[in-house]
Amino acid sequence: MINDEIIGCTKCDRLIKYREFVEKHKKYNEEYWSRPITGYGDINGRLLIIGLAPAAHGGNRTGRIFTGDKSSDFLVSSLYSAGITNQPESRSRDDGLIYIDSYITLALKCAPPENKPLKCELKNCSVFLFNEIRSMVNLRAVLVLGRIAFDSYINYLKTENVDTKNIKFKNFAYYDINNIRLYCSYHPSPRNVNTGLLKKDDFVNFLISIRSYINGNI
Ligand code: SF4
């Protein structure tokens, strides 16, 4: 239901043009998905992961969140090392990837030019994100990947009348808010990874600590 609504969404003129008419990368001889990208995984899981938006030649090409690009390679191999996915690779919609006890979604469901969404586009799309969060009845922890995902979750908390003024984005910080722990990380973009801002070992250890928290071990 909610996913049908997302896939059929035409609220943002700029993004419709971009997702449908972005020039195909030479190395991909295939039809692009070119529609909004839904969340993926177990909506009854205890962990929610929020990313920014589909990449033009990643999710916008393959039709699945964090699939078929460099950010996906880093993220999913790290999640696998922490026991949060069943395999280290995310290449295509039929590759058998499973998110264990967790669900992953995006602050913005359509690929934006240069990975830079407009405020009005994030606001349009927040309805879907907020519905996804409210659907997760077993939620214990939320991991936000980057500042835009963080801001989107803060906007959700405001709708729940949470006082958010002392909650600041900081890499590997966490906050306990109404029985749900919010974890913050830099986005696993090639720029953050290649410059060493986000290091694989540190990120995996952070994910392991999230999993331990969910399982009640810390
Ligand atoms: S970004 Fe969200 S609100 Fe905008 S067109 Fe895509 S799905 Fe709809």
Residues whose N, C-alpha, C, O or C-beta is under 5 A from the ligand:
A	BS01	SF4	I6 C9 T10 K11 C12 L15 P36 L108 K109 C110 E121 N124 C125
